Amino acid sequence: MIQITYISADGNEQLVKTRAGVSVQDAAIQNAVEGIDADCGGGCSCATCHVYVADEWLDKVGPPGELEASMLEVVEGANDHSRLSCQITLTDELDGLIVTTPDQQSGC
């Protein structure tokens, strides 16, 4: 099992256990994590699953792809830690991942 910690903008933490191959977004939806709207259902066609990846996980998660990067360009509050959770597929290497949700999701 892979563990992910979701931290809300107000500091509440929710630990989720899931299996490899699931996206960070799907794990959040399956476990009723607040702060991830996922309006497009994982199609990388909105930005309502925006998260901030913790410093220590940036290298392991890697940079966004071209399509994701273009979506992040229109996200209010996006920064170098921003990723769309639908585009992060969980692997054993990401066991323990920590992400924070923004104050609000800004859809496209």
C-alpha angles and dihedrals in degrees: 000000000000121000124213126182115211114197118196121220089257092054102258112144128212120187114208128189118204141147131270116269095042119113121241086244095053092048089052094048093046090053100041095245109179120229099042110095099174095193095173094046096238101315096124088237099116132027102232093118095059115150137172114235115221116251095250092055101047096094094046093047092045130204125310119266122247097270093045092047090053090051091049091054089073097043114110109233096016116152141161090295094053122117135157105246091218088066098053111087113197119239132172087263089063095054105135096025116168123206132171125212120224124247088262137354117248110210123208 
